[in-house]
Amino acid sequence: MPKGKEFSKNEKAILFRVMAFVDSEKYGPKIPLYNVTDRLQVMLGISRQTITKLRQEMSQWATENNPMEEEQEDEDEKSETRTQHQLTFVKSDIEVKQSLPLAVGRKTKRRWTTSSITTIVGPTSVPSPISPKKKGHSGRKKIVLTEYEEDVIRYQFHLLLASKQYPTTAKLLTRLLEDTPDFPIQSESTLLRHMHRLGFKYKATAKISIPLDATNFVASRAKYFRYLNDLRSNDVIVCYHDETWTNSGDEQRYVWVDGKGEGGLRKNEERGELDFFLI
């Protein structure tokens, strides 16, 4: 049995019955030794049909694996059974003649049942099993990040923002494993849980509110108005249209954002230049 293995409640019930039955036969067998089926029935608490099916299955398995040994064992078992029957018959005949010299009644055969264990060892001898209790944490070991490893996650998050990439879980995990192959987090689901613990939120880009005084927003606004002033200085007529309608599906829908709302950036190199109709 492997070290640390816990028996189930059903396994304990069977083991308790076997132990109680063996203890009850300390000073002699309660059921004749040759009556193997009845002994198994009382010992294991199962029906005769179940024992017969198990015997057939065991015999079939033994025949497929060791056919020659199985035949030899069958012959030895049959010869031993015949010898035991003959000895038992002679012994029982002598006992009957000594106990009943004047009257001979009709012979009756004792039929043992699965409940006979209570009549043999007593109803209180077989304890009621309880379910096994778990010891400690089951499953994989809990991942606990150090302060340095938490800072590595924050650092990689801001590196993605600096390179104008959407900070998704897959990209962040790829950057972490490229920089530190033996990083404790190796799956996206685990990284997802730790990102929430660090205060990051996974939001839809359409619901991310960008502060008007944010650095990236101020820089984009200055670039936009500078380009617009150049067009107007050249007497160019500009026709505006809905940017979201033109480029639908180009922007990442869900990204990580920190406590300041940073993370919902727009990638101009992937979305292409803003379309203008020049007249």
MIBAVO-28215 format. One record per residue: residue number from 1; residue in one letter; x negated, z negated, y of N, C-alpha, C in turn. Coordinates in steps of 0.2 Angstrom, whole numbers, always signed. Example, Ala and Ser with C-alpha at 12.3 -4.5 7.8 and 13.67 -1.06 7.14 Angstrom:
% MIBAVO-28215
{site 1,'A',{-66,-39,-28},{-62,-39,-22},{-66,-39,-16}} {site 2,'S',{-64,-35,-11},{-68,-36,-5},{-64,-39,+0}} 
END
This chain:
% MIBAVO-28215
{site 1,'M',{-4,+0,-6},{+0,+0,+0},{-4,+0,+6}} {site 2,'P',{-3,+4,+11},{-7,+5,+17},{-7,-2,+21}} {site 3,'K',{-12,-4,+24},{-12,-10,+28},{-8,-9,+34}} {site 4,'G',{-3,-14,+35},{+1,-14,+41},{+8,-11,+40}} {site 5,'K',{+9,-8,+34},{+15,-5,+32},{+21,-10,+32}} {site 6,'E',{+27,-9,+35},{+32,-13,+34},{+37,-10,+29}} {site 7,'F',{+40,-15,+25},{+45,-13,+20},{+52,-12,+24}} {site 8,'S',{+56,-7,+22},{+63,-7,+25},{+67,-12,+22}} {site 9,'K',{+73,-13,+24},{+78,-18,+22},{+80,-16,+14}} {site 10,'N',{+81,-10,+13},{+83,-8,+6},{+77,-9,+1}} {site 11,'E',{+71,-7,+3},{+65,-9,-1},{+65,-16,-3}} {site 12,'K',{+66,-20,+2},{+65,-27,+1},{+70,-30,-4}} {site 13,'A',{+76,-27,-3},{+82,-29,-8},{+80,-28,-15}} {site 14,'I',{+77,-22,-16},{+75,-20,-23},{+69,-24,-25}} {site 15,'L',{+64,-26,-21},{+59,-30,-23},{+61,-37,-24}} {site 16,'F',{+66,-39,-21},{+68,-46,-22},{+71,-47,-29}} {site 17,'R',{+75,-42,-30},{+79,-42,-37},{+74,-41,-43}} {site 18,'V',{+68,-37,-42},{+63,-37,-47},{+60,-44,-48}} {site 19,'M',{+58,-47,-42},{+54,-53,-43},{+59,-58,-46}} {site 20,'A',{+65,-59,-44},{+69,-64,-47},{+70,-63,-54}} {site 21,'F',{+71,-56,-56},{+72,-55,-63},{+66,-57,-67}} {site 22,'V',{+60,-55,-65},{+54,-57,-68},{+53,-65,-68}} {site 23,'D',{+54,-68,-63},{+54,-76,-63},{+59,-79,-68}} {site 24,'S',{+65,-76,-69},{+69,-79,-74},{+67,-78,-81}} {site 25,'E',{+63,-73,-82},{+60,-73,-89},{+54,-76,-90}} {site 26,'K',{+52,-81,-86},{+46,-85,-87},{+45,-88,-94}} {site 27,'Y',{+51,-90,-97},{+50,-94,-103},{+54,-90,-109}} {site 28,'G',{+55,-83,-108},{+57,-79,-113},{+62,-74,-110}} {site 29,'P',{+62,-68,-113},{+67,-63,-111},{+74,-65,-111}} {site 30,'K',{+78,-63,-106},{+85,-64,-106},{+88,-58,-109}} {site 31,'I',{+86,-52,-108},{+88,-46,-111},{+83,-44,-116}} {site 32,'P',{+85,-41,-122},{+80,-39,-127},{+75,-34,-124}} {site 33,'L',{+69,-34,-126},{+64,-30,-123},{+65,-23,-124}} {site 34,'Y',{+68,-21,-130},{+69,-15,-132},{+74,-11,-128}} {site 35,'N',{+79,-15,-125},{+84,-13,-121},{+82,-11,-114}} {site 36,'V',{+78,-6,-114},{+75,-4,-107},{+80,-2,-102}} {site 37,'T',{+85,+2,-104},{+90,+4,-99},{+93,-2,-96}} {site 38,'D',{+96,-6,-100},{+99,-12,-97},{+95,-16,-93}} {site 39,'R',{+89,-17,-95},{+84,-21,-91},{+83,-18,-84}} {site 40,'L',{+82,-11,-84},{+81,-8,-78},{+87,-8,-73}} {site 41,'Q',{+93,-8,-77},{+99,-8,-73},{+100,-15,-69}} {site 42,'V',{+99,-20,-73},{+100,-27,-70},{+94,-28,-65}} {site 43,'M',{+88,-26,-66},{+82,-27,-62},{+83,-23,-55}} {site 44,'L',{+85,-17,-56},{+85,-13,-50},{+92,-13,-46}} {site 45,'G',{+97,-15,-50},{+104,-15,-47},{+106,-8,-46}} {site 46,'I',{+105,-3,-50},{+108,+4,-50},{+112,+5,-57}} {site 47,'S',{+115,+10,-57},{+120,+12,-63},{+116,+15,-68}} {site 48,'R',{+119,+15,-74},{+115,+19,-80},{+115,+26,-79}} {site 49,'Q',{+120,+29,-75},{+119,+36,-74},{+113,+38,-69}} {site 50,'T',{+112,+34,-65},{+106,+35,-60},{+100,+34,-64}} {site 51,'I',{+99,+29,-68},{+93,+28,-72},{+92,+34,-77}} {site 52,'T',{+97,+37,-80},{+97,+43,-84},{+94,+49,-80}} {site 53,'K',{+97,+50,-74},{+95,+55,-70},{+87,+54,-68}} {site 54,'L',{+85,+48,-66},{+78,+47,-64},{+74,+48,-70}} {site 55,'R',{+76,+46,-76},{+72,+47,-82},{+71,+55,-83}} {site 56,'Q',{+76,+59,-83},{+76,+66,-84},{+71,+69,-79}} {site 57,'E',{+71,+67,-72},{+67,+70,-67},{+60,+68,-68}} {site 58,'M',{+59,+61,-70},{+52,+59,-72},{+49,+63,-78}} {site 59,'S',{+53,+64,-83},{+51,+68,-89},{+49,+75,-87}} {site 60,'Q',{+53,+78,-83},{+52,+85,-81},{+46,+85,-77}} {site 61,'W',{+44,+81,-73},{+38,+81,-69},{+32,+80,-73}} {site 62,'A',{+33,+75,-78},{+27,+74,-83},{+26,+80,-87}} {site 63,'T',{+31,+83,-89},{+30,+89,-93},{+27,+95,-90}} {site 64,'E',{+28,+96,-83},{+25,+101,-79},{+18,+100,-78}} {site 65,'N',{+16,+93,-77},{+9,+92,-75},{+5,+90,-82}} {site 66,'N',{+7,+87,-86},{+4,+85,-93},{+8,+86,-99}} {site 67,'P',{+9,+93,-101},{+13,+94,-106},{+11,+91,-113}} {site 68,'M',{+4,+91,-114},{+2,+89,-121},{+2,+81,-121}} {site 69,'E',{+1,+78,-116},{+1,+71,-116},{+8,+68,-116}} {site 70,'E',{+13,+72,-113},{+20,+70,-113},{+22,+70,-120}} {site 71,'E',{+21,+75,-124},{+23,+76,-131},{+20,+70,-135}} {site 72,'Q',{+14,+69,-134},{+10,+63,-138},{+14,+56,-136}} {site 73,'E',{+15,+55,-130},{+18,+49,-128},{+25,+49,-131}} {site 74,'D',{+29,+54,-131},{+36,+54,-134},{+36,+52,-141}} {site 75,'E',{+31,+55,-145},{+30,+53,-152},{+28,+46,-153}} {site 76,'D',{+24,+43,-149},{+22,+36,-149},{+27,+32,-148}} {site 77,'E',{+31,+34,-142},{+37,+30,-140},{+42,+29,-145}} {site 78,'K',{+44,+35,-149},{+49,+35,-154},{+47,+31,-160}} {site 79,'S',{+41,+31,-162},{+38,+27,-168},{+39,+20,-166}} {site 80,'E',{+37,+18,-160},{+37,+11,-158},{+44,+9,-157}} {site 81,'T',{+48,+13,-155},{+55,+11,-154},{+58,+10,-161}} {site 82,'R',{+57,+14,-166},{+59,+13,-173},{+57,+7,-176}} {site 83,'T',{+50,+5,-175},{+48,-1,-178},{+51,-7,-174}} {site 84,'Q',{+52,-7,-168},{+55,-13,-164},{+62,-13,-167}} {site 85,'H',{+66,-8,-168},{+73,-8,-170},{+73,-12,-177}} {site 86,'Q',{+68,-10,-182},{+68,-12,-188},{+67,-20,-188}} {site 87,'L',{+62,-22,-184},{+60,-29,-184},{+66,-33,-181}} {site 88,'T',{+69,-30,-176},{+75,-34,-173},{+81,-34,-177}} {site 89,'F',{+82,-29,-181},{+87,-29,-186},{+86,-35,-191}} {site 90,'V',{+80,-35,-194},{+79,-40,-199},{+80,-47,-196}} {site 91,'K',{+77,-48,-190},{+77,-55,-187},{+84,-57,-185}} {site 92,'S',{+88,-52,-182},{+95,-54,-180},{+99,-55,-187}} {site 93,'D',{+98,-51,-192},{+101,-53,-198},{+100,-60,-201}} {site 94,'I',{+94,-62,-201},{+92,-68,-203},{+96,-74,-199}} {site 95,'E',{+95,-73,-192},{+98,-78,-188},{+106,-78,-189}} {site 96,'V',{+109,-72,-190},{+116,-73,-191},{+118,-76,-197}} {site 97,'K',{+114,-75,-202},{+116,-78,-209},{+115,-86,-208}} {site 98,'Q',{+110,-88,-204},{+108,-95,-204},{+114,-99,-200}} {site 99,'S',{+116,-95,-194},{+121,-98,-190},{+128,-98,-192}} {site 100,'L',{+130,-93,-196},{+136,-92,-199},{+136,-91,-206}} {site 101,'P',{+135,-96,-210},{+135,-95,-217},{+142,-94,-220}} {site 102,'L',{+147,-96,-217},{+154,-96,-220},{+158,-91,-217}} {site 103,'A',{+157,-89,-211},{+162,-84,-208},{+158,-79,-205}} {site 104,'V',{+161,-73,-205},{+158,-67,-202},{+163,-64,-198}} {site 105,'G',{+161,-64,-191},{+166,-61,-187},{+164,-54,-185}} {site 106,'R',{+168,-50,-181},{+167,-44,-179},{+161,-43,-174}} {site 107,'K',{+157,-39,-175},{+151,-38,-171},{+153,-35,-164}} {site 108,'T',{+150,-38,-159},{+151,-36,-152},{+144,-35,-149}} {site 109,'K',{+144,-29,-145},{+138,-28,-141},{+138,-30,-134}} {site 110,'R',{+133,-33,-132},{+133,-36,-125},{+131,-30,-120}} {site 111,'R',{+136,-29,-115},{+135,-24,-110},{+133,-27,-104}} {site 112,'W',{+127,-25,-102},{+124,-28,-95},{+126,-24,-90}} {site 113,'T',{+127,-27,-84},{+129,-23,-78},{+124,-25,-72}} {site 114,'T',{+125,-21,-67},{+121,-23,-61},{+122,-29,-58}} {site 115,'S',{+128,-32,-59},{+129,-39,-56},{+126,-44,-61}} {site 116,'S',{+124,-43,-67},{+121,-48,-71},{+115,-52,-69}} {site 117,'I',{+112,-49,-64},{+106,-53,-61},{+108,-60,-59}} {site 118,'T',{+115,-60,-56},{+117,-67,-54},{+118,-72,-59}} {site 119,'T',{+121,-69,-65},{+122,-73,-71},{+115,-75,-74}} {site 120,'I',{+110,-72,-73},{+104,-73,-76},{+100,-78,-72}} {site 121,'V',{+99,-76,-66},{+95,-81,-62},{+98,-85,-57}} {site 122,'G',{+105,-84,-56},{+109,-88,-51},{+110,-84,-45}} {site 123,'P',{+116,-86,-42},{+118,-82,-36},{+113,-83,-30}} {site 124,'T',{+110,-89,-30},{+106,-91,-24},{+98,-89,-25}} {site 125,'S',{+97,-86,-30},{+90,-85,-32},{+87,-79,-28}} {site 126,'V',{+92,-74,-27},{+90,-67,-24},{+91,-68,-16}} {site 127,'P',{+86,-69,-12},{+87,-70,-5},{+90,-63,-2}} {site 128,'S',{+93,-64,+4},{+95,-58,+8},{+90,-56,+12}} {site 129,'P',{+88,-49,+11},{+83,-46,+16},{+85,-46,+23}} {site 130,'I',{+80,-46,+27},{+81,-44,+34},{+77,-38,+36}} {site 131,'S',{+79,-35,+42},{+76,-29,+44},{+69,-31,+47}} {site 132,'P',{+64,-26,+46},{+57,-28,+48},{+56,-28,+55}} {site 133,'K',{+52,-32,+58},{+51,-33,+65},{+45,-29,+67}} {site 134,'K',{+46,-25,+73},{+40,-22,+76},{+35,-26,+79}} {site 135,'K',{+29,-25,+77},{+23,-29,+80},{+20,-25,+85}} {site 136,'G',{+20,-27,+92},{+17,-23,+97},{+20,-17,+99}} {site 137,'H',{+16,-12,+102},{+18,-6,+104},{+18,-1,+98}} {site 138,'S',{+24,+3,+97},{+24,+8,+92},{+23,+15,+95}} {site 139,'G',{+20,+19,+91},{+19,+26,+94},{+12,+27,+97}} {site 140,'R',{+12,+31,+102},{+5,+33,+105},{+3,+27,+110}} {site 141,'K',{-3,+26,+111},{-5,+21,+116},{-3,+23,+123}} {site 142,'K',{-1,+18,+126},{+1,+19,+133},{-5,+21,+138}} {site 143,'I',{-4,+26,+142},{-9,+29,+146},{-9,+25,+153}} {site 144,'V',{-14,+21,+154},{-15,+17,+161},{-21,+20,+165}} {site 145,'L',{-19,+23,+171},{-24,+26,+175},{-27,+21,+179}} {site 146,'T',{-34,+22,+180},{-38,+18,+185},{-36,+20,+192}} {site 147,'E',{-39,+16,+197},{-38,+18,+204},{-41,+25,+205}} {site 148,'Y',{-47,+26,+202},{-51,+32,+203},{-47,+38,+201}} {site 149,'E',{-44,+37,+195},{-40,+43,+192},{-34,+45,+196}} {site 150,'E',{-31,+40,+199},{-25,+41,+203},{-28,+45,+209}} {site 151,'D',{-33,+43,+212},{-36,+46,+218},{-38,+54,+216}} {site 152,'V',{-40,+55,+210},{-41,+62,+208},{-35,+66,+208}} {site 153,'I',{-30,+63,+206},{-23,+67,+206},{-21,+69,+213}} {site 154,'R',{-22,+64,+218},{-20,+65,+225},{-25,+70,+228}} {site 155,'Y',{-31,+70,+226},{-36,+74,+229},{-35,+82,+226}} {site 156,'Q',{-33,+83,+220},{-32,+89,+217},{-25,+92,+221}} {site 157,'F',{-20,+87,+222},{-14,+89,+225},{-16,+92,+232}} {site 158,'H',{-20,+89,+236},{-21,+91,+243},{-26,+98,+243}} {site 159,'L',{-30,+98,+237},{-34,+104,+237},{-29,+110,+236}} {site 160,'L',{-24,+110,+232},{-19,+115,+231},{-16,+117,+238}} {site 161,'L',{-14,+112,+242},{-11,+113,+248},{-16,+117,+253}} {site 162,'A',{-23,+115,+252},{-28,+118,+256},{-29,+125,+255}} {site 163,'S',{-28,+127,+248},{-29,+134,+246},{-23,+138,+246}} {site 164,'K',{-17,+135,+249},{-11,+138,+250},{-8,+140,+244}} {site 165,'Q',{-8,+135,+239},{-5,+136,+232},{+1,+131,+232}} {site 166,'Y',{+6,+133,+229},{+12,+128,+228},{+10,+123,+223}} {site 167,'P',{+10,+116,+224},{+8,+111,+220},{+13,+110,+214}} {site 168,'T',{+13,+114,+209},{+18,+113,+203},{+14,+109,+198}} {site 169,'T',{+18,+106,+193},{+15,+102,+188},{+10,+106,+184}} {site 170,'A',{+11,+112,+182},{+7,+116,+178},{+0,+117,+182}} {site 171,'K',{+1,+119,+188},{-5,+121,+192},{-10,+114,+193}} {site 172,'L',{-6,+109,+194},{-10,+103,+195},{-13,+100,+189}} {site 173,'L',{-10,+101,+183},{-13,+99,+177},{-19,+104,+175}} {site 174,'T',{-18,+110,+177},{-24,+115,+175},{-30,+113,+180}} {site 175,'R',{-29,+111,+186},{-34,+109,+190},{-38,+103,+188}} {site 176,'L',{-34,+98,+186},{-36,+92,+183},{-41,+93,+177}} {site 177,'L',{-38,+97,+172},{-42,+98,+166},{-48,+102,+167}} {site 178,'E',{-48,+107,+172},{-54,+111,+173},{-59,+106,+177}} {site 179,'D',{-57,+102,+181},{-62,+98,+184},{-65,+92,+180}} {site 180,'T',{-60,+89,+176},{-62,+84,+171},{-58,+85,+164}} {site 181,'P',{-62,+88,+160},{-59,+90,+153},{-56,+84,+149}} {site 182,'D',{-60,+78,+150},{-58,+72,+146},{-53,+68,+150}} {site 183,'F',{-49,+71,+155},{-44,+67,+159},{-39,+64,+154}} {site 184,'P',{-37,+57,+155},{-32,+54,+151},{-26,+58,+150}} {site 185,'I',{-23,+61,+155},{-17,+65,+155},{-18,+72,+152}} {site 186,'Q',{-15,+74,+147},{-16,+80,+144},{-10,+84,+143}} {site 187,'S',{-4,+82,+146},{+2,+86,+145},{+6,+85,+152}} {site 188,'E',{+10,+90,+153},{+14,+91,+159},{+19,+85,+159}} {site 189,'S',{+22,+83,+154},{+27,+78,+154},{+24,+71,+156}} {site 190,'T',{+18,+70,+154},{+15,+63,+156},{+13,+64,+163}} {site 191,'L',{+10,+69,+165},{+8,+70,+172},{+15,+69,+177}} {site 192,'L',{+20,+72,+174},{+26,+71,+178},{+28,+64,+179}} {site 193,'R',{+28,+60,+174},{+29,+53,+175},{+25,+49,+180}} {site 194,'H',{+18,+51,+179},{+13,+47,+184},{+14,+50,+191}} {site 195,'M',{+16,+56,+192},{+17,+58,+199},{+22,+54,+202}} {site 196,'H',{+28,+53,+198},{+33,+49,+201},{+31,+42,+203}} {site 197,'R',{+26,+39,+199},{+24,+32,+200},{+19,+32,+206}} {site 198,'L',{+16,+38,+207},{+11,+38,+213},{+15,+39,+220}} {site 199,'G',{+22,+40,+219},{+26,+41,+225},{+27,+48,+227}} {site 200,'F',{+25,+53,+223},{+27,+60,+224},{+34,+61,+222}} {site 201,'K',{+37,+66,+225},{+44,+68,+223},{+44,+76,+221}} {site 202,'Y',{+48,+77,+216},{+49,+84,+214},{+55,+87,+217}} {site 203,'K',{+55,+91,+222},{+60,+93,+226},{+61,+101,+226}} {site 204,'A',{+67,+103,+228},{+68,+110,+229},{+65,+112,+236}} {site 205,'T',{+62,+118,+236},{+59,+120,+243},{+64,+121,+248}} {site 206,'A',{+70,+122,+247},{+75,+123,+252},{+77,+117,+255}} {site 207,'K',{+76,+111,+251},{+78,+105,+254},{+73,+100,+257}} {site 208,'I',{+67,+103,+257},{+61,+100,+260},{+61,+100,+267}} {site 209,'S',{+61,+95,+271},{+61,+95,+278},{+54,+94,+281}} {site 210,'I',{+52,+99,+285},{+45,+100,+287},{+46,+97,+295}} {site 211,'P',{+42,+92,+296},{+42,+89,+303},{+39,+95,+308}} {site 212,'L',{+42,+94,+314},{+40,+99,+319},{+33,+99,+321}} {site 213,'D',{+30,+93,+321},{+23,+91,+323},{+18,+92,+317}} {site 214,'A',{+21,+94,+312},{+16,+95,+306},{+11,+100,+308}} {site 215,'T',{+5,+99,+305},{-1,+104,+307},{+0,+111,+305}} {site 216,'N',{+2,+112,+299},{+3,+119,+296},{+9,+122,+300}} {site 217,'F',{+14,+118,+302},{+20,+121,+305},{+18,+123,+312}} {site 218,'V',{+14,+119,+316},{+12,+121,+322},{+7,+127,+322}} {site 219,'A',{+3,+127,+317},{-2,+133,+317},{+2,+139,+315}} {site 220,'S',{+7,+139,+311},{+11,+145,+309},{+15,+147,+316}} {site 221,'R',{+18,+142,+319},{+22,+144,+325},{+17,+147,+330}} {site 222,'A',{+11,+145,+331},{+7,+148,+336},{+5,+155,+334}} {site 223,'K',{+3,+156,+328},{+2,+163,+326},{+7,+168,+327}} {site 224,'Y',{+14,+165,+325},{+19,+170,+326},{+21,+172,+333}} {site 225,'F',{+20,+167,+338},{+22,+169,+345},{+16,+173,+348}} {site 226,'R',{+10,+172,+346},{+4,+176,+348},{+5,+183,+346}} {site 227,'Y',{+7,+184,+340},{+9,+191,+337},{+15,+194,+341}} {site 228,'L',{+20,+190,+342},{+26,+193,+345},{+24,+194,+353}} {site 229,'N',{+20,+191,+356},{+18,+192,+363},{+14,+199,+363}} {site 230,'D',{+10,+200,+358},{+6,+206,+358},{+11,+212,+357}} {site 231,'L',{+16,+212,+353},{+21,+217,+353},{+25,+218,+359}} {site 232,'R',{+27,+213,+362},{+30,+214,+369},{+26,+217,+374}} {site 233,'S',{+20,+215,+374},{+15,+218,+379},{+14,+225,+379}} {site 234,'N',{+15,+228,+373},{+15,+235,+371},{+22,+238,+372}} {site 235,'D',{+27,+235,+375},{+33,+238,+376},{+37,+240,+369}} {site 236,'V',{+36,+236,+364},{+38,+238,+357},{+45,+234,+357}} {site 237,'I',{+50,+238,+355},{+57,+235,+353},{+57,+232,+346}} {site 238,'V',{+58,+226,+345},{+58,+222,+339},{+65,+221,+337}} {site 239,'C',{+67,+223,+330},{+73,+222,+327},{+72,+216,+322}} {site 240,'Y',{+75,+211,+322},{+75,+205,+318},{+80,+206,+312}} {site 241,'H',{+78,+204,+306},{+83,+203,+301},{+81,+197,+297}} {site 242,'D',{+86,+195,+292},{+85,+189,+289},{+80,+189,+284}} {site 243,'E',{+75,+185,+285},{+69,+185,+281},{+70,+182,+274}} {site 244,'T',{+74,+177,+273},{+76,+174,+266},{+80,+180,+262}} {site 245,'W',{+84,+184,+265},{+88,+189,+262},{+83,+194,+259}} {site 246,'T',{+78,+196,+263},{+74,+202,+261},{+69,+200,+256}} {site 247,'N',{+67,+193,+256},{+62,+191,+251},{+64,+186,+246}} {site 248,'S',{+71,+187,+244},{+74,+182,+240},{+70,+182,+233}} {site 249,'G',{+68,+176,+231},{+65,+175,+224},{+58,+175,+224}} {site 250,'D',{+55,+176,+230},{+47,+176,+231},{+44,+169,+232}} {site 251,'E',{+48,+165,+234},{+46,+158,+236},{+47,+154,+230}} {site 252,'Q',{+42,+149,+229},{+43,+144,+223},{+49,+140,+225}} {site 253,'R',{+53,+138,+220},{+59,+135,+221},{+58,+127,+221}} {site 254,'Y',{+54,+125,+216},{+53,+117,+216},{+45,+116,+216}} {site 255,'V',{+43,+111,+220},{+36,+109,+221},{+36,+102,+222}} {site 256,'W',{+30,+99,+221},{+29,+92,+222},{+27,+91,+230}} {site 257,'V',{+30,+86,+233},{+29,+84,+240},{+27,+77,+240}} {site 258,'D',{+23,+75,+245},{+21,+68,+245},{+25,+64,+250}} {site 259,'G',{+23,+58,+252},{+28,+54,+256},{+29,+57,+263}} {site 260,'K',{+24,+61,+266},{+25,+65,+272},{+28,+71,+272}} {site 261,'G',{+31,+73,+266},{+34,+79,+265},{+30,+86,+265}} {site 262,'E',{+23,+85,+264},{+19,+90,+263},{+19,+93,+256}} {site 263,'G',{+19,+99,+255},{+20,+103,+249},{+24,+109,+249}} {site 264,'G',{+29,+109,+254},{+33,+115,+254},{+30,+120,+258}} {site 265,'L',{+24,+123,+257},{+21,+128,+261},{+24,+135,+259}} {site 266,'R',{+22,+140,+263},{+24,+147,+262},{+18,+151,+262}} {site 267,'K',{+18,+155,+256},{+12,+159,+255},{+13,+166,+258}} {site 268,'N',{+10,+167,+263},{+10,+174,+266},{+7,+179,+262}} {site 269,'E',{+2,+178,+258},{-2,+183,+255},{+2,+185,+249}} {site 270,'E',{+7,+181,+246},{+11,+183,+240},{+18,+186,+243}} {site 271,'R',{+20,+183,+248},{+27,+185,+251},{+26,+192,+255}} {site 272,'G',{+20,+194,+257},{+19,+200,+261},{+20,+198,+268}} {site 273,'E',{+18,+203,+272},{+19,+202,+280},{+27,+202,+281}} {site 274,'L',{+28,+199,+287},{+35,+199,+289},{+37,+206,+291}} {site 275,'D',{+43,+208,+289},{+45,+215,+290},{+48,+215,+297}} {site 276,'F',{+46,+220,+301},{+49,+221,+308},{+51,+229,+308}} {site 277,'F',{+57,+230,+311},{+59,+237,+313},{+57,+238,+320}} {site 278,'L',{+52,+243,+320},{+49,+244,+327},{+52,+251,+329}} {site 279,'I',{+55,+251,+335},{+59,+256,+338},{+55,+259,+344}} 
END
